[in-house]
Amino acid sequence: MRKLAAGNWKMNGTSADIPQLEALANDHHAASVDVVICGPATLLTRMAATGLSVGGEDCHPAPSGAHTGDISAPMLADAGATHVITGHSERRTDHGETDADVTAKTTAGWAANLHVILCIGETEAQYRAGDTLDVLTTQMDGSIPDAATAQNTTIAYEPVWAIGTGLTPTPQEIADVHAALRAYLTDRFGDEGAQMRLLYGGSVKASNAADIFALDNVDGALVGGASLKAADFSPIVTALENS
């Protein structure tokens, strides 16, 4: 499985930002790693036209229906998406999404032939209390459907307290968590779990990317703010290619 550099634009991006993707596509048209930008639904078709792989930031569990304002996985695929994010901490917190919701959305993504980037992560209070692994295990138990494979799912570990704060765990902390996640996935899913990609996310930037990517069981990154500009995201992709 190729390593993955994924960007999450969150509630950012208009037509004026498409040149950033064109520049990124030009810089990495022959990348040795997968590059995916998950952007707002309003831009997906135009984003896909740049030649980059694109994804949705969320999807509704149902393929269609009376859900005003929501976006279904088939709609994302129709717009040109190949990926979708589920379980992001901002969805879990801001919209009260449960592990069961994440499971349903993940299954919906698969049904639309989308590769799911499924997010897990602990809050600062949970981290300070030493509960990180217990929280992550509970989230994986409840969020990852039994049909997960290396082909349809990537797990992104994003400590909530590190997202957009400029704070990051130490390299040893990241390595320890990713080793535990790999052990969990291998125990639960066997060879598929051993091959499933594990991304780190949370204030990843050009200055720390190489050190993070040098760690065992880190197969790429899910990047927020630093993915909005080609000049910021391109060095991260390069660091992953060189890891």
Secondary structure by P-SEA (a helix, b strand, c coil): ccccbbbbbcccccccaaaaaaaaaaacccccbbbbbbcccccaaaaaaaccbbbbccccccccccccccccaaaaaaacccccccccccccccccccaaaaaaaaaaaaaacbbbbbbbbccaaaaaacaaaaaaaaaaacccccccccccbbbbbbccccccccccccaaaaaaaaaaaaaaaaaacccccccbbbbbbcccccccaaaaaacccccccccccccccaaaaaaaaaaaaac
